[in-house]
Amino acid sequence: MAFKLEDIVQQFGGEIVGDRTQQVGSLAPLDQAGPNQLAFLANPKYLSQVETTRAGAVLINANDLAKVTARDGRNFIVTPNPYAYFARIAQAFIDMSTPKPSPGVHASATIDPSATIAASAVIGPNVTIEAGVVIGENVRLDANVFVGRGTSIGAGSRLYPNVAVYHGCKLGERAIVQAGAVIGSDGFGFAPDFVGEGDARTGSWVKIPQVGGVSIGPDVEIGANTTIDRGAMADTIIEECVKIDNLVQIGHNCKVGAYTVIAGCAGIAGSTTIGRHCMIGGAVGIAGHVTLADYVIVTAKSGVSKSLLKPGMYTSAFPAVDHASWNKSAALLRNIDKLRERIKALEASAAANGSGDKA
């Protein structure tokens, strides 16, 4: 397929500089694009590649275009956010080039008679749908998806293979859930019931029933093998347009505010509230019962043990350094208590000798 620039602009907006009839049929990086491909400039440090690219057209913002000197014979679509524009076009190209499955239910699927399934839905092989489930229009459930009783899945959602959605959960419209994710498994709740000390200690952990659910807003994406626990009593809540990477753990009764993004391997303990438009880096650990304000950024591998009530960037992880430098730092850290005692002793000596103010 090929599309004229004028047709692209008519659908997605922007302004054409150059040949409106230039056709493009795919997307490519600036340094690899050919005459029938569309490229984009999102980072000004690659501006020099715009001067040399063979792309049929380049997505660019007005400020960067003003710096381009070699424009002859080149075509541009000018837009304030070339990266977002590129993402929307990429979605459209993929959508047009991907074969559409026919609506219907695969013969191997197991569906309770009380479930309500829209006629436009696609139910794949070995899918299990329990009692009282509601499946909206144009939902697609790939092979081996499990949907527990009383759960609803909003229109236009896609659940990839081996996703499990437990009972009593709600997924909003246009949800994307990648393979192996688990939504609505039990929260990690156990009451200690022990008596005695040491070897005489007896008793056990008593499981606390998790009777809440998980409520997920529209346009949420959940990565592969991510788990979102159901609430102990009230629901765990994921608001609209939250984007969650692979291998993320969200504990029971958490609330994640709209437009927040959470990178891979982050772990969020129960009853934590994360605000809107937050960015949680990879492998971040957040303790339970804390609150993050709107517009908080937590950098990768940081540990959050208390509430962060002001917008801004927070870091607690130690950045990577060369091995020798790390060894020196580690040696200093091991001896910092001795250094502290020496300073206190020097201060006490100076004060006793009347040699002036403390250091």
Salt bridges, closest charged atoms under 4 A:
GLU6 OE1 - ARG20 NE 3.79
ASP95 OD1 - LYS100 NZ 3.82
ASP142 OD1 - ARG140 NE 2.95
ASP142 OD2 - ARG158 NH2 2.88
GLU173 OE1 - ARG174 NH1 3.04
ASP186 OD2 - LYS207 NZ 3.07
ASP219 OD1 - ARG174 NE 2.63
ASP235 OD2 - LYS170 NZ 3.85
GLU239 OE2 - LYS255 NZ 3.58
GLU239 OE1 - ARG276 NH1 3.96
GLU341 OE2 - ARG340 NH1 3.39
